[in-house]
Amino acid sequence: MPPSAGSRSAGPPADRVPVARAEAGLAVRRATELLAAFTPERPAMSLTQLAQRTGLPLTTAHRLLGVLVDCGLLERDENGTFHVGLRLWEIASLAPRGLGLREVALPFLEDLYAVTHENVQLAVRDGLESVFVERIAGRAAVPVLTRVGGRFPLHPTGIGRVLLAHAPADVQEKVLAGPLPAFTPLTVTDPAAIRRILGDVKAHGYAINDRQVTMDSLSVAAPVHGPGGDVVAAVSIVVLAGTALPAALAPMVRAAARGISRSLGADRP
């Protein structure tokens, strides 16, 4: 006797659910690979270039790119070149560790810049890297290698060392065990030395980095605390090496970090 309409199960049979989930997961991963293929150096690419960079078959890349364009996550110009769409930016701006944090922190960053007219930066940790959420710089400020939305290793920068010093132990061990590239002849790459530096950062409440990323820069960084007391971000100032004493910069950077922490709801930053 055939089952009644009311007894029929909606959706795929139970044995198809894992398969459907795996297929959906594969499609999402492939779409993510296409989106992640765009970089500051390659903000626009053709179908062929995207397929080559992701290793996807041309037909698969073409199908997924069409869906991403339909959703507004990518845009395609009259030459058939793809670039990141406004819809993706709108969604990304909702990330609480991105635009939300930036909006809270910006008044304090602007005050710090108004006093110093130097590079002022705000970053969060994502895995084993720092991601820069905001940067304010004047025309006369020393050039830096970081950019808003860009990633950077944790070990060589002041802001990264603050984030790493307050990261879980397993994160610290992974960073110290991995490659520690040197950006200048003075970059500290010895794991034991970095471990001691991280201890000093936690003990003193700020980090000082002298010519670790470029030979003409010095940075001072301090932690930003969230409502639970955990370090959720870090603030830094980057100046021309030899033009300012770290001891004079540290109180200003720490004051900005405490102000952001209080605004985020930290009771005792």
ABEGO torsion letter per residue (X at the ends): XBBBAAABBBEBBAAAAAAAAAAAAAAAAAAAAAAAABBAABABBBAAAAAAAAGBBAAAAAAAAAAAAAAGABBBBAAGBBBBBAAAAAAAAABAABAAAAAAAAAAAAAAAAAAGBBBBBBBBBEABBBBABBBBBAABBBBABBBGBBBBAAABAAAAAAAAABBAAAAAAAAABBBBBABAABBABAAAAAAAAAAAAAAGBBBBBGAABAABBBBBBBBBBAAGBBABBBBBBBBBGABBAAAAAAAAAAAAAAAAAAAGBABX
